[in-house]
């Protein structure tokens, strides 16, 4: 599998988005976020999304010139995306959230009518990097339904991620961050395999017969649904979380919920919450709690072959640690790009006449 330097991949993504009609500044912000997801190991939210974003501009689902607006009332605000690129909306929401939390100790920002917000972990990392606690609930405003309720194979909700972050204040070389879809996997994991011929893992999906969807192409054509987190046995837990995320995002963001199976795509809605721990304690005390918990968790004996280390070892990792290690390694060694993703990027470059901007390893 070829590896590509982050700067080269970001340059191509920016070029493709500008060619699609995005202003240079917007294209740069989007490209930076996508490559940051690749660096963190979340390739489902990386440059694999570039052709999808370009298509969104062409169909009018994304307005490349739109800029998000903010409606505020004290410690509460709503960011209205106006179909802008989600990365622009996410940045505006985080800026508003951090500024208001600094003043008030706590703040909530709702989001509606945003393009795809990308990897929500990025926004969590930014807020935690400012020394604040973060929590979020995200929905797809009724569109892009892919999760089935527990015990069904009918698509009814989006993948509705939940995300939390805690500042480590130097106790760890990273801030603990949990960012996960309420389905068995993010939809991007399926997109990555579309066209590859690779069979999807059986634990990801379900069809009317109870059998899984075999290939990504079938899923993308509407076959079956993603199982909720917990799968066939305890998926009621994941679907409960997905339902709560649907409602939190809609209530705080002011957008719609899913009400019909074929509801039109309306982009992302979200509820972002931040709390200044200084309202309750000191940075030193928070660091002490993070350090103590980390030591306790890491004292557990790993089962051979079951660890989560980025280098394939058996260490016990904290939430956010794998992303930290993967980012550090990929900045040194490059970002691996699968042939399926490379092929999609080559096809896009050929359509746009921008083949010269493709990074050399994937031309």
ABEGO torsion letter per residue (X at the ends): XBBBBAAAAAAAAAAAAAAAGBBAAAAAAAAAAAAAAAAAGBAAABAAAAAAAAAAAAAGABBAABBBBBBBBEABBBBBAGGBBAAAAAAAAAAAAAAAAAAAGBBBBBBBGBBBAEBAAAAAAAAAAAGBBBBBBBBAGGBGBABBBBGBABBABBAGBBBBBBBAGGABABBBBBBBBABABBAAAAAAABGAGBBBBAAABBBAAGBBBABAAAAAAGBEBBBBBGEAAAAAAAAAAAAAAAAAAAAAAGBBBBABAABBBAEBBBBBBBBBAAAABBAAAAAAAAAAAAAAAAABBBBBGABABAAGBABBBBBGAAAAAAAAAAAAAEBBBBAAAAAAAAAAAAAAGAAAABBAAAX
